[in-house]
């Protein structure tokens, strides 16, 4: 089982990603939309790294 802290961080990144994507959809200015999309991509990347961490913890735990 993954470390509870890892799971908490993973869920937090997922929530942040969704919030940024929603803000990107609601943006009226293209520049703002791009900013939110990049932030959402960053959170998705961090979430994938936390997924890797969780798998590693399960394999080694």
PyMOL Python script that loads the backbone (N, CA, C, O; Angstrom):
from pymol import cmd

cmd.read_pdbstr("""\
ATOM      1  N   UNK A   1       0.843  -1.180   0.000  1.00  0.00           N
ATOM      2  CA  UNK A   1       0.000   0.000   0.000  1.00  0.00           C
ATOM      3  C   UNK A   1       0.887   1.242   0.000  1.00  0.00           C
ATOM      4  O   UNK A   1       1.908   1.287   0.686  1.00  0.00           O
ATOM      5  N   UNK A   2       0.493   2.234  -0.765  1.00  0.00           N
ATOM      6  CA  UNK A   2       1.255   3.479  -0.865  1.00  0.00           C
ATOM      7  C   UNK A   2       1.193   4.242   0.455  1.00  0.00           C
ATOM      8  O   UNK A   2       0.230   4.146   1.215  1.00  0.00           O
ATOM      9  N   UNK A   3       2.238   4.988   0.692  1.00  0.00           N
ATOM     10  CA  UNK A   3       2.318   5.832   1.872  1.00  0.00           C
ATOM     11  C   UNK A   3       1.140   6.806   1.872  1.00  0.00           C
ATOM     12  O   UNK A   3       0.853   7.402   0.834  1.00  0.00           O
ATOM     13  N   UNK A   4       0.447   6.988   3.000  1.00  0.00           N
ATOM     14  CA  UNK A   4      -0.690   7.912   3.044  1.00  0.00           C
ATOM     15  C   UNK A   4      -0.316   9.328   2.601  1.00  0.00           C
ATOM     16  O   UNK A   4      -1.124  10.008   1.969  1.00  0.00           O
ATOM     17  N   UNK A   5       0.882   9.774   2.921  1.00  0.00           N
ATOM     18  CA  UNK A   5       1.303  11.110   2.520  1.00  0.00           C
ATOM     19  C   UNK A   5       1.406  11.203   0.996  1.00  0.00           C
ATOM     20  O   UNK A   5       1.043  12.222   0.408  1.00  0.00           O
ATOM     21  N   UNK A   6       1.897  10.146   0.365  1.00  0.00           N
ATOM     22  CA  UNK A   6       1.988  10.118  -1.096  1.00  0.00           C
ATOM     23  C   UNK A   6       0.601  10.209  -1.708  1.00  0.00           C
ATOM     24  O   UNK A   6       0.382  10.968  -2.652  1.00  0.00           O
ATOM     25  N   UNK A   7      -0.334   9.438  -1.171  1.00  0.00           N
ATOM     26  CA  UNK A   7      -1.709   9.474  -1.674  1.00  0.00           C
ATOM     27  C   UNK A   7      -2.323  10.863  -1.491  1.00  0.00           C
ATOM     28  O   UNK A   7      -3.014  11.363  -2.378  1.00  0.00           O
ATOM     29  N   UNK A   8      -2.072  11.471  -0.353  1.00  0.00           N
ATOM     30  CA  UNK A   8      -2.592  12.808  -0.083  1.00  0.00           C
ATOM     31  C   UNK A   8      -2.025  13.814  -1.096  1.00  0.00           C
ATOM     32  O   UNK A   8      -2.762  14.638  -1.637  1.00  0.00           O
ATOM     33  N   UNK A   9      -0.734  13.740  -1.343  1.00  0.00           N
ATOM     34  CA  UNK A   9      -0.102  14.645  -2.309  1.00  0.00           C
ATOM     35  C   UNK A   9      -0.640  14.408  -3.718  1.00  0.00           C
ATOM     36  O   UNK A   9      -0.872  15.353  -4.473  1.00  0.00           O
ATOM     37  N   UNK A  10      -0.835  13.146  -4.060  1.00  0.00           N
ATOM     38  CA  UNK A  10      -1.353  12.803  -5.379  1.00  0.00           C
ATOM     39  C   UNK A  10      -2.747  13.376  -5.600  1.00  0.00           C
ATOM     40  O   UNK A  10      -3.038  13.931  -6.659  1.00  0.00           O
ATOM     41  N   UNK A  11      -3.605  13.238  -4.593  1.00  0.00           N
ATOM     42  CA  UNK A  11      -4.961  13.781  -4.700  1.00  0.00           C
ATOM     43  C   UNK A  11      -4.947  15.305  -4.756  1.00  0.00           C
ATOM     44  O   UNK A  11      -5.746  15.916  -5.466  1.00  0.00           O
ATOM     45  N   UNK A  12      -4.042  15.906  -4.010  1.00  0.00           N
ATOM     46  CA  UNK A  12      -3.915  17.363  -4.024  1.00  0.00           C
ATOM     47  C   UNK A  12      -3.514  17.851  -5.421  1.00  0.00           C
ATOM     48  O   UNK A  12      -4.065  18.835  -5.915  1.00  0.00           O
ATOM     49  N   UNK A  13      -2.569  17.175  -6.048  1.00  0.00           N
ATOM     50  CA  UNK A  13      -2.140  17.557  -7.397  1.00  0.00           C
ATOM     51  C   UNK A  13      -3.266  17.366  -8.405  1.00  0.00           C
ATOM     52  O   UNK A  13      -3.427  18.171  -9.322  1.00  0.00           O
ATOM     53  N   UNK A  14      -4.042  16.305  -8.237  1.00  0.00           N
ATOM     54  CA  UNK A  14      -5.181  16.066  -9.120  1.00  0.00           C
ATOM     55  C   UNK A  14      -6.192  17.206  -9.005  1.00  0.00           C
ATOM     56  O   UNK A  14      -6.693  17.700 -10.016  1.00  0.00           O
ATOM     57  N   UNK A  15      -6.488  17.620  -7.782  1.00  0.00           N
ATOM     58  CA  UNK A  15      -7.424  18.718  -7.567  1.00  0.00           C
ATOM     59  C   UNK A  15      -6.897  20.020  -8.169  1.00  0.00           C
ATOM     60  O   UNK A  15      -7.652  20.781  -8.775  1.00  0.00           O
ATOM     61  N   UNK A  16      -5.604  20.272  -8.000  1.00  0.00           N
ATOM     62  CA  UNK A  16      -5.008  21.484  -8.566  1.00  0.00           C
ATOM     63  C   UNK A  16      -5.056  21.456 -10.087  1.00  0.00           C
ATOM     64  O   UNK A  16      -5.338  22.467 -10.730  1.00  0.00           O
ATOM     65  N   UNK A  17      -4.777  20.286 -10.656  1.00  0.00           N
ATOM     66  CA  UNK A  17      -4.822  20.167 -12.114  1.00  0.00           C
ATOM     67  C   UNK A  17      -6.223  20.496 -12.625  1.00  0.00           C
ATOM     68  O   UNK A  17      -6.376  21.267 -13.572  1.00  0.00           O
ATOM     69  N   UNK A  18      -7.236  19.915 -12.002  1.00  0.00           N
ATOM     70  CA  UNK A  18      -8.616  20.160 -12.428  1.00  0.00           C
ATOM     71  C   UNK A  18      -8.992  21.632 -12.286  1.00  0.00           C
ATOM     72  O   UNK A  18      -9.658  22.191 -13.157  1.00  0.00           O
ATOM     73  N   UNK A  19      -8.567  22.256 -11.198  1.00  0.00           N
ATOM     74  CA  UNK A  19      -8.874  23.674 -10.981  1.00  0.00           C
ATOM     75  C   UNK A  19      -8.232  24.540 -12.061  1.00  0.00           C
ATOM     76  O   UNK A  19      -8.865  25.463 -12.575  1.00  0.00           O
ATOM     77  N   UNK A  20      -6.982  24.247 -12.406  1.00  0.00           N
ATOM     78  CA  UNK A  20      -6.298  25.027 -13.431  1.00  0.00           C
ATOM     79  C   UNK A  20      -6.939  24.828 -14.801  1.00  0.00           C
ATOM     80  O   UNK A  20      -7.076  25.781 -15.568  1.00  0.00           O
ATOM     81  N   UNK A  21      -7.332  23.597 -15.109  1.00  0.00           N
ATOM     82  CA  UNK A  21      -7.979  23.350 -16.407  1.00  0.00           C
ATOM     83  C   UNK A  21      -9.324  24.077 -16.474  1.00  0.00           C
ATOM     84  O   UNK A  21      -9.701  24.589 -17.527  1.00  0.00           O
ATOM     85  N   UNK A  22     -10.038  24.122 -15.362  1.00  0.00           N
ATOM     86  CA  UNK A  22     -11.310  24.851 -15.332  1.00  0.00           C
ATOM     87  C   UNK A  22     -11.070  26.347 -15.535  1.00  0.00           C
ATOM     88  O   UNK A  22     -11.804  27.000 -16.277  1.00  0.00           O
ATOM     89  N   UNK A  23     -10.051  26.885 -14.881  1.00  0.00           N
ATOM     90  CA  UNK A  23      -9.742  28.298 -15.058  1.00  0.00           C
ATOM     91  C   UNK A  23      -9.328  28.587 -16.495  1.00  0.00           C
ATOM     92  O   UNK A  23      -9.659  29.639 -17.042  1.00  0.00           O
ATOM     93  N   UNK A  24      -8.608  27.655 -17.102  1.00  0.00           N
ATOM     94  CA  UNK A  24      -8.205  27.834 -18.501  1.00  0.00           C
ATOM     95  C   UNK A  24      -9.436  27.901 -19.403  1.00  0.00           C
ATOM     96  O   UNK A  24      -9.500  28.729 -20.311  1.00  0.00           O
ATOM     97  N   UNK A  25     -10.409  27.031 -19.152  1.00  0.00           N
ATOM     98  CA  UNK A  25     -11.642  27.040 -19.956  1.00  0.00           C
ATOM     99  C   UNK A  25     -12.414  28.332 -19.758  1.00  0.00           C
ATOM    100  O   UNK A  25     -13.049  28.821 -20.692  1.00  0.00           O
ATOM    101  N   UNK A  26     -12.368  28.893 -18.552  1.00  0.00           N
ATOM    102  CA  UNK A  26     -13.124  30.097 -18.242  1.00  0.00           C
ATOM    103  C   UNK A  26     -12.403  31.382 -18.631  1.00  0.00           C
ATOM    104  O   UNK A  26     -12.994  32.461 -18.578  1.00  0.00           O
ATOM    105  N   UNK A  27     -11.135  31.282 -19.019  1.00  0.00           N
ATOM    106  CA  UNK A  27     -10.351  32.470 -19.359  1.00  0.00           C
ATOM    107  C   UNK A  27     -10.845  33.081 -20.662  1.00  0.00           C
ATOM    108  O   UNK A  27     -11.130  32.382 -21.634  1.00  0.00           O
ATOM    109  N   UNK A  28     -10.935  34.384 -20.651  1.00  0.00           N
ATOM    110  CA  UNK A  28     -11.352  35.094 -21.851  1.00  0.00           C
ATOM    111  C   UNK A  28     -10.150  35.568 -22.661  1.00  0.00           C
ATOM    112  O   UNK A  28     -10.286  35.903 -23.838  1.00  0.00           O
ATOM    113  N   UNK A  29      -8.998  35.596 -22.049  1.00  0.00           N
ATOM    114  CA  UNK A  29      -7.790  36.054 -22.714  1.00  0.00           C
ATOM    115  C   UNK A  29      -6.916  34.835 -23.009  1.00  0.00           C
ATOM    116  O   UNK A  29      -6.663  34.018 -22.124  1.00  0.00           O
ATOM    117  N   UNK A  30      -6.462  34.719 -24.246  1.00  0.00           N
ATOM    118  CA  UNK A  30      -5.677  33.563 -24.662  1.00  0.00           C
ATOM    119  C   UNK A  30      -4.442  33.383 -23.793  1.00  0.00           C
ATOM    120  O   UNK A  30      -4.099  32.254 -23.443  1.00  0.00           O
ATOM    121  N   UNK A  31      -3.766  34.471 -23.438  1.00  0.00           N
ATOM    122  CA  UNK A  31      -2.559  34.394 -22.609  1.00  0.00           C
ATOM    123  C   UNK A  31      -2.863  33.742 -21.262  1.00  0.00           C
ATOM    124  O   UNK A  31      -2.101  32.896 -20.793  1.00  0.00           O
ATOM    125  N   UNK A  32      -3.969  34.134 -20.643  1.00  0.00           N
ATOM    126  CA  UNK A  32      -4.365  33.544 -19.354  1.00  0.00           C
ATOM    127  C   UNK A  32      -4.681  32.063 -19.518  1.00  0.00           C
ATOM    128  O   UNK A  32      -4.346  31.248 -18.658  1.00  0.00           O
ATOM    129  N   UNK A  33      -5.318  31.728 -20.612  1.00  0.00           N
ATOM    130  CA  UNK A  33      -5.654  30.330 -20.861  1.00  0.00           C
ATOM    131  C   UNK A  33      -4.370  29.494 -20.936  1.00  0.00           C
ATOM    132  O   UNK A  33      -4.296  28.412 -20.354  1.00  0.00           O
ATOM    133  N   UNK A  34      -3.379  29.993 -21.642  1.00  0.00           N
ATOM    134  CA  UNK A  34      -2.110  29.273 -21.763  1.00  0.00           C
ATOM    135  C   UNK A  34      -1.434  29.115 -20.407  1.00  0.00           C
ATOM    136  O   UNK A  34      -0.879  28.059 -20.106  1.00  0.00           O
ATOM    137  N   UNK A  35      -1.481  30.150 -19.600  1.00  0.00           N
ATOM    138  CA  UNK A  35      -0.868  30.086 -18.263  1.00  0.00           C
ATOM    139  C   UNK A  35      -1.510  28.969 -17.452  1.00  0.00           C
ATOM    140  O   UNK A  35      -0.812  28.158 -16.843  1.00  0.00           O
ATOM    141  N   UNK A  36      -2.827  28.929 -17.444  1.00  0.00           N
ATOM    142  CA  UNK A  36      -3.531  27.906 -16.664  1.00  0.00           C
ATOM    143  C   UNK A  36      -3.298  26.510 -17.236  1.00  0.00           C
ATOM    144  O   UNK A  36      -3.196  25.543 -16.481  1.00  0.00           O
ATOM    145  N   UNK A  37      -3.213  26.396 -18.555  1.00  0.00           N
ATOM    146  CA  UNK A  37      -2.933  25.098 -19.164  1.00  0.00           C
ATOM    147  C   UNK A  37      -1.547  24.605 -18.763  1.00  0.00           C
ATOM    148  O   UNK A  37      -1.376  23.425 -18.460  1.00  0.00           O
ATOM    149  N   UNK A  38      -0.560  25.492 -18.757  1.00  0.00           N
ATOM    150  CA  UNK A  38       0.792  25.090 -18.349  1.00  0.00           C
ATOM    151  C   UNK A  38       0.808  24.665 -16.891  1.00  0.00           C
ATOM    152  O   UNK A  38       1.463  23.687 -16.533  1.00  0.00           O
ATOM    153  N   UNK A  39       0.094  25.392 -16.053  1.00  0.00           N
ATOM    154  CA  UNK A  39       0.026  25.016 -14.638  1.00  0.00           C
ATOM    155  C   UNK A  39      -0.653  23.661 -14.472  1.00  0.00           C
ATOM    156  O   UNK A  39      -0.217  22.837 -13.668  1.00  0.00           O
ATOM    157  N   UNK A  40      -1.710  23.434 -15.228  1.00  0.00           N
ATOM    158  CA  UNK A  40      -2.405  22.146 -15.155  1.00  0.00           C
ATOM    159  C   UNK A  40      -1.480  21.022 -15.614  1.00  0.00           C
ATOM    160  O   UNK A  40      -1.457  19.947 -15.014  1.00  0.00           O
ATOM    161  N   UNK A  41      -0.724  21.272 -16.670  1.00  0.00           N
ATOM    162  CA  UNK A  41       0.233  20.269 -17.144  1.00  0.00           C
ATOM    163  C   UNK A  41       1.279  19.961 -16.075  1.00  0.00           C
ATOM    164  O   UNK A  41       1.674  18.809 -15.895  1.00  0.00           O
ATOM    165  N   UNK A  42       1.718  20.992 -15.376  1.00  0.00           N
ATOM    166  CA  UNK A  42       2.706  20.804 -14.303  1.00  0.00           C
ATOM    167  C   UNK A  42       2.127  19.904 -13.211  1.00  0.00           C
ATOM    168  O   UNK A  42       2.800  18.993 -12.728  1.00  0.00           O
ATOM    169  N   UNK A  43       0.877  20.163 -12.825  1.00  0.00           N
ATOM    170  CA  UNK A  43       0.251  19.353 -11.780  1.00  0.00           C
ATOM    171  C   UNK A  43       0.039  17.913 -12.257  1.00  0.00           C
ATOM    172  O   UNK A  43       0.171  16.974 -11.471  1.00  0.00           O
ATOM    173  N   UNK A  44      -0.284  17.740 -13.526  1.00  0.00           N
ATOM    174  CA  UNK A  44      -0.428  16.388 -14.070  1.00  0.00           C
ATOM    175  C   UNK A  44       0.910  15.661 -14.034  1.00  0.00           C
ATOM    176  O   UNK A  44       0.966  14.476 -13.706  1.00  0.00           O
ATOM    177  N   UNK A  45       1.985  16.363 -14.366  1.00  0.00           N
ATOM    178  CA  UNK A  45       3.325  15.776 -14.322  1.00  0.00           C
ATOM    179  C   UNK A  45       3.679  15.365 -12.892  1.00  0.00           C
ATOM    180  O   UNK A  45       4.168  14.260 -12.660  1.00  0.00           O
ATOM    181  N   UNK A  46       3.428  16.262 -11.939  1.00  0.00           N
ATOM    182  CA  UNK A  46       3.730  15.952 -10.546  1.00  0.00           C
ATOM    183  C   UNK A  46       2.910  14.770 -10.059  1.00  0.00           C
ATOM    184  O   UNK A  46       3.399  13.932  -9.302  1.00  0.00           O
ATOM    185  N   UNK A  47       1.668  14.708 -10.496  1.00  0.00           N
ATOM    186  CA  UNK A  47       0.820  13.581 -10.110  1.00  0.00           C
ATOM    187  C   UNK A  47       1.382  12.279 -10.661  1.00  0.00           C
ATOM    188  O   UNK A  47       1.375  11.263  -9.966  1.00  0.00           O
ATOM    189  N   UNK A  48       1.870  12.292 -11.900  1.00  0.00           N
ATOM    190  CA  UNK A  48       2.448  11.068 -12.467  1.00  0.00           C
ATOM    191  C   UNK A  48       3.687  10.637 -11.690  1.00  0.00           C
ATOM    192  O   UNK A  48       3.919   9.442 -11.509  1.00  0.00           O
ATOM    193  N   UNK A  49       4.483  11.598 -11.232  1.00  0.00           N
ATOM    194  CA  UNK A  49       5.662  11.272 -10.433  1.00  0.00           C
ATOM    195  C   UNK A  49       5.251  10.697  -9.076  1.00  0.00           C
ATOM    196  O   UNK A  49       5.915   9.799  -8.557  1.00  0.00           O
ATOM    197  N   UNK A  50       4.179  11.201  -8.513  1.00  0.00           N
ATOM    198  CA  UNK A  50       3.679  10.653  -7.253  1.00  0.00           C
ATOM    199  C   UNK A  50       3.114   9.250  -7.457  1.00  0.00           C
ATOM    200  O   UNK A  50       3.218   8.404  -6.569  1.00  0.00           O
ATOM    201  N   UNK A  51       2.520   9.000  -8.617  1.00  0.00           N
ATOM    202  CA  UNK A  51       2.057   7.644  -8.938  1.00  0.00           C
ATOM    203  C   UNK A  51       3.244   6.684  -8.978  1.00  0.00           C
ATOM    204  O   UNK A  51       3.180   5.576  -8.446  1.00  0.00           O
ATOM    205  N   UNK A  52       4.334   7.128  -9.622  1.00  0.00           N
ATOM    206  CA  UNK A  52       5.540   6.305  -9.669  1.00  0.00           C
ATOM    207  C   UNK A  52       6.067   6.040  -8.259  1.00  0.00           C
ATOM    208  O   UNK A  52       6.474   4.923  -7.937  1.00  0.00           O
ATOM    209  N   UNK A  53       6.053   7.066  -7.435  1.00  0.00           N
ATOM    210  CA  UNK A  53       6.517   6.933  -6.053  1.00  0.00           C
ATOM    211  C   UNK A  53       5.668   5.917  -5.294  1.00  0.00           C
ATOM    212  O   UNK A  53       6.190   5.078  -4.560  1.00  0.00           O
ATOM    213  N   UNK A  54       4.355   6.004  -5.481  1.00  0.00           N
ATOM    214  CA  UNK A  54       3.446   5.077  -4.802  1.00  0.00           C
ATOM    215  C   UNK A  54       3.713   3.642  -5.238  1.00  0.00           C
ATOM    216  O   UNK A  54       3.732   2.733  -4.408  1.00  0.00           O
ATOM    217  N   UNK A  55       3.920   3.432  -6.543  1.00  0.00           N
ATOM    218  CA  UNK A  55       4.212   2.081  -7.036  1.00  0.00           C
ATOM    219  C   UNK A  55       5.524   1.569  -6.438  1.00  0.00           C
ATOM    220  O   UNK A  55       5.630   0.405  -6.052  1.00  0.00           O
ATOM    221  N   UNK A  56       6.501   2.439  -6.370  1.00  0.00           N
ATOM    222  CA  UNK A  56       7.798   2.066  -5.806  1.00  0.00           C
ATOM    223  C   UNK A  56       7.660   1.701  -4.329  1.00  0.00           C
ATOM    224  O   UNK A  56       8.262   0.733  -3.864  1.00  0.00           O
ATOM    225  N   UNK A  57       6.871   2.474  -3.600  1.00  0.00           N
ATOM    226  CA  UNK A  57       6.645   2.193  -2.181  1.00  0.00           C
ATOM    227  C   UNK A  57       5.967   0.852  -1.994  1.00  0.00           C
ATOM    228  O   UNK A  57       6.288   0.107  -1.068  1.00  0.00           O
ATOM    229  N   UNK A  58       5.013   0.541  -2.889  1.00  0.00           N
ATOM    230  CA  UNK A  58       4.306  -0.731  -2.793  1.00  0.00           C
ATOM    231  C   UNK A  58       5.236  -1.900  -3.091  1.00  0.00           C
ATOM    232  O   UNK A  58       5.173  -2.938  -2.432  1.00  0.00           O
ATOM    233  N   UNK A  59       6.094  -1.726  -4.083  1.00  0.00           N
ATOM    234  CA  UNK A  59       7.025  -2.795  -4.456  1.00  0.00           C
ATOM    235  C   UNK A  59       8.085  -3.019  -3.374  1.00  0.00           C
ATOM    236  O   UNK A  59       8.497  -4.154  -3.134  1.00  0.00           O
ATOM    237  N   UNK A  60       8.521  -1.955  -2.732  1.00  0.00           N
ATOM    238  CA  UNK A  60       9.593  -2.045  -1.751  1.00  0.00           C
ATOM    239  C   UNK A  60       9.084  -2.133  -0.313  1.00  0.00           C
ATOM    240  O   UNK A  60       9.853  -2.400   0.610  1.00  0.00           O
ATOM    241  N   UNK A  61       7.798  -1.910  -0.133  1.00  0.00           N
ATOM    242  CA  UNK A  61       7.236  -1.831   1.199  1.00  0.00           C
ATOM    243  C   UNK A  61       6.912  -3.123   1.788  1.00  0.00           C
ATOM    244  O   UNK A  61       6.428  -3.183   2.918  1.00  0.00           O
TER     245      UNK A  61
END
""", "prot")
cmd.dss("prot")
cmd.show_as("cartoon", "prot")
cmd.util.cbc("prot")
cmd.orient("prot")
